[in-house]
Amino acid sequence: MRRMYERVAGLDIHKKTVTATRMRVTAASEVVWETETFGTTTPDLLQLHDWLRAWECTHVAMESTGEYWKPVYNVLEDSFELLVVNATHVHRVPGRKTDVTDSEWLAELQLYGLLKASFVHRTLCVPAKPQRALRELTRYRTRLIQERVRVVNRVQKLLEGANIKLSSMASDIMGVSGRAMLAEIVAGSTDAAAPTARPWRCGGSGAGPAARQDPRLGARLDRAGGRSPSFSPGQAVGPY
């Protein structure tokens, strides 16, 4: 089989260690290689970088193992052609499997050009640094939004379990009016028409937007004495 490259490397990456195999073709067309194990701290990765540069490696292959490949990629990307591959695409024949043999196998496959970029990245290489930074930011924003939705759902579940029909009065229980009503409930307010130092109260001329739009809210709290039949302010509610 024709060799595609002359100097390559394969990296088997784990949480605490990186097993690296550098491989080159000599003038006599013989393949020689060396294997070393490095740590994953920045000084260790810089040593890995210099170790690969010593043999003038041009292409380096690594598996996309969780998040562990990213720091390695960041250190090496400016000096080598890097290829992040899917682990399922480079499985060895069943048998003895070690970190050393995995790194040697990656290097050998890279030597003959038999590896392809992971489908996860959708491109022939990992995106550039600005694009990766933007992707991390947008993904983090998405996670924050999802977490907020989960919190709002838990609050809604708690209120319904206590028979507090706040969502019937306010379209958004986490809006200005909804938060003001929640604050009054937590503070133990029982009189919807009583003056308050807070910017919202359930009735009277100082009523908030929700109360002005639906005057039934103040009346309902007045009839219930400001309490739900199954809940009183300051009283612990069972787990939900």
C-alpha positions as CSV (number, residue, x, y, z in Angstrom):
1,M,0.0,0.0,0.0
2,R,1.3,3.4,-0.9
3,R,2.3,5.7,2.0
4,M,0.6,9.1,1.9
5,Y,2.9,10.8,4.5
6,E,6.4,10.4,5.7
7,R,6.3,11.7,9.3
8,V,3.1,11.3,11.4
9,A,1.9,10.7,14.9
10,G,-1.0,9.1,16.8
11,L,-2.3,10.2,20.2
12,D,-4.4,8.1,22.5
13,I,-5.9,10.7,24.9
14,H,-7.2,10.1,28.4
15,K,-8.1,12.3,31.4
16,K,-4.7,12.3,32.9
17,T,-2.3,10.9,30.2
18,V,-1.6,11.2,26.5
19,T,0.1,8.2,24.9
20,A,1.9,9.4,21.8
21,T,3.5,7.5,19.0
22,R,5.6,9.3,16.4
23,M,6.4,7.5,13.2
24,R,8.6,8.2,10.2
25,V,9.9,6.6,7.0
26,T,13.7,6.4,6.8
27,A,15.8,6.8,3.7
28,A,15.8,3.0,3.3
29,S,12.0,3.1,3.2
30,E,11.7,1.5,6.6
31,V,9.2,2.6,9.1
32,V,10.5,3.4,12.6
33,W,8.5,4.7,15.6
34,E,8.8,5.7,19.2
35,T,6.1,5.8,21.9
36,E,6.0,8.1,25.0
37,T,3.4,8.9,27.6
38,F,2.8,12.5,28.7
39,G,0.6,14.2,31.2
40,T,-2.3,16.5,30.3
41,T,-1.2,19.7,32.1
42,T,-0.1,22.6,29.9
43,P,3.7,22.1,30.6
44,D,3.3,18.4,29.7
45,L,1.5,19.2,26.5
46,L,4.2,21.6,25.6
47,Q,6.7,18.8,26.1
48,L,4.6,16.7,23.8
49,H,4.6,19.5,21.2
50,D,8.4,19.7,21.3
51,W,8.7,15.9,21.2
52,L,6.7,15.7,18.0
53,R,8.6,18.7,16.4
54,A,11.9,16.9,17.1
55,W,10.9,14.3,14.3
56,E,9.3,17.1,12.2
57,C,6.0,15.4,12.2
58,T,3.5,17.0,9.8
59,H,0.2,15.2,10.6
60,V,-1.1,14.1,14.0
61,A,-4.2,12.0,14.5
62,M,-6.2,11.8,17.8
63,E,-9.5,10.3,18.8
64,S,-12.4,12.6,19.8
65,T,-12.6,11.3,23.4
66,G,-15.1,13.3,25.3
67,E,-13.7,16.8,26.1
68,Y,-10.2,15.6,26.7
69,W,-8.9,16.1,23.1
70,K,-9.7,19.9,23.2
71,P,-6.7,21.1,25.3
72,V,-4.3,18.9,23.3
73,Y,-5.8,20.3,20.0
74,N,-5.4,23.9,21.3
75,V,-1.7,23.4,22.0
76,L,-0.8,21.6,18.8
77,E,-3.0,23.2,16.2
78,D,-0.5,26.0,15.2
79,S,2.3,23.6,14.4
80,F,0.7,20.4,12.9
81,E,-2.0,19.3,10.6
82,L,-4.4,17.7,13.1
83,L,-7.1,15.2,12.5
84,V,-9.8,14.4,15.1
85,V,-11.3,11.0,14.3
86,N,-14.3,9.1,15.6
87,A,-13.2,6.2,17.9
88,T,-15.7,3.8,16.2
89,H,-14.0,4.3,12.9
90,V,-10.6,3.1,14.1
91,H,-11.4,0.0,16.1
92,R,-8.7,-2.6,16.1
93,V,-9.3,-6.3,15.5
94,P,-10.7,-7.7,18.8
95,G,-7.9,-8.8,21.1
96,R,-5.3,-7.2,23.4
97,K,-5.9,-3.5,23.5
98,T,-3.6,-1.0,25.3
99,D,-2.9,2.7,25.1
100,V,0.4,2.0,23.3
101,T,-1.1,-0.2,20.6
102,D,-4.0,2.3,20.1
103,S,-1.5,5.2,19.5
104,E,0.6,3.0,17.2
105,W,-2.5,2.0,15.3
106,L,-3.6,5.6,14.8
107,A,-0.1,6.6,13.6
108,E,0.0,3.7,11.1
109,L,-3.5,4.5,9.7
110,Q,-2.5,8.1,9.4
111,L,0.8,7.1,7.6
112,Y,-1.3,5.5,4.8
113,G,-4.0,8.2,4.7
114,L,-6.8,5.9,6.0
115,L,-8.3,8.2,8.5
116,K,-11.1,10.7,8.0
117,A,-12.3,13.5,10.2
118,S,-15.0,12.8,12.7
119,F,-18.6,13.3,11.4
120,V,-19.4,15.2,14.6
121,H,-17.4,18.2,13.3
122,R,-19.1,18.2,9.9
123,T,-15.9,19.5,8.2
124,L,-12.6,18.1,7.2
125,C,-11.0,19.7,10.3
126,V,-12.1,21.2,13.6
127,P,-13.3,24.8,13.1
128,A,-10.9,27.7,13.7
129,K,-10.5,29.2,17.2
130,P,-13.0,32.1,16.8
131,Q,-15.6,29.8,15.5
132,R,-15.0,27.3,18.3
133,A,-15.2,30.2,20.9
134,L,-18.5,31.4,19.4
135,R,-19.9,27.8,19.3
136,E,-19.1,27.4,23.0
137,L,-20.7,30.7,23.9
138,T,-24.0,29.9,22.0
139,R,-24.1,26.4,23.5
140,Y,-23.6,27.9,27.0
141,R,-26.5,30.4,26.3
142,T,-28.7,27.5,25.2
143,R,-27.9,25.6,28.4
144,L,-28.7,28.6,30.5
145,I,-32.1,29.1,28.8
146,Q,-32.9,25.4,29.3
147,E,-32.0,25.6,32.9
148,R,-34.2,28.7,33.4
149,V,-37.2,26.8,31.8
150,R,-36.6,23.9,34.2
151,V,-36.6,26.2,37.2
152,V,-39.8,28.0,36.1
153,N,-41.5,24.6,35.6
154,R,-40.5,23.6,39.1
155,V,-42.0,26.8,40.6
156,Q,-45.2,26.3,38.6
157,K,-45.4,22.7,39.8
158,L,-45.0,23.8,43.4
159,L,-47.6,26.5,43.1
160,E,-50.2,24.2,41.5
161,G,-49.5,21.6,44.3
162,A,-50.3,24.3,46.9
163,N,-53.4,25.3,44.9
164,I,-52.1,28.8,44.2
165,K,-53.5,29.6,40.8
166,L,-50.9,32.3,39.9
167,S,-50.7,31.2,36.3
168,S,-54.4,31.9,35.9
169,M,-53.8,35.6,36.9
170,A,-50.5,36.3,35.2
171,S,-49.5,35.1,31.8
172,D,-45.9,34.9,33.0
173,I,-45.3,33.9,36.6
174,M,-41.7,35.1,36.3
175,G,-42.7,38.5,34.8
176,V,-42.8,41.8,36.9
177,S,-46.3,41.1,38.2
178,G,-45.7,37.4,38.8
179,R,-42.5,38.0,40.8
180,A,-44.2,40.7,42.8
181,M,-47.1,38.4,43.7
182,L,-44.6,35.6,44.6
183,A,-42.7,38.1,46.8
184,E,-46.0,39.0,48.7
185,I,-46.8,35.4,49.2
186,V,-43.3,34.6,50.6
187,A,-43.5,37.7,52.8
188,G,-46.7,36.4,54.4
189,S,-49.1,39.1,53.1
190,T,-52.7,38.1,53.7
191,D,-54.6,41.4,53.0
192,A,-54.9,42.1,49.3
193,A,-56.0,45.7,49.9
194,A,-53.6,46.6,52.6
195,P,-51.0,49.3,51.9
196,T,-47.5,48.0,51.2
197,A,-44.1,49.5,50.7
198,R,-43.5,47.1,47.8
199,P,-44.2,48.2,44.2
200,W,-47.1,45.9,43.8
201,R,-50.1,44.7,45.8
202,C,-53.2,42.6,45.1
203,G,-55.8,45.3,44.8
204,G,-56.4,49.1,45.4
205,S,-55.0,51.9,43.3
206,G,-51.5,50.6,43.7
207,A,-52.3,47.3,42.1
208,G,-49.9,45.9,39.5
209,P,-50.6,45.2,35.8
210,A,-52.0,41.7,36.5
211,A,-54.4,42.9,39.2
212,R,-55.6,45.8,37.0
213,Q,-56.3,43.5,34.1
214,D,-58.1,40.9,36.2
215,P,-59.8,42.5,39.3
216,R,-60.9,38.9,40.3
217,L,-57.4,38.4,41.8
218,G,-57.8,40.8,44.7
219,A,-61.3,39.5,45.4
220,R,-60.1,35.9,45.4
221,L,-57.3,36.7,47.8
222,D,-59.8,38.6,50.0
223,R,-62.2,35.6,50.2
224,A,-59.3,33.2,50.9
225,G,-57.8,35.6,53.5
226,G,-54.7,35.8,51.3
227,R,-54.1,32.1,51.7
228,S,-54.7,29.0,49.6
229,P,-56.8,26.3,51.3
230,S,-53.9,23.9,51.3
231,F,-51.1,26.4,51.9
232,S,-50.2,29.2,54.3
233,P,-47.3,31.6,54.0
234,G,-44.3,30.3,56.0
235,Q,-45.6,26.8,56.1
236,A,-43.4,24.1,54.6
237,V,-44.9,22.4,51.5
238,G,-44.1,18.8,50.8
239,P,-41.5,17.8,48.2
240,Y,-42.4,18.2,44.5
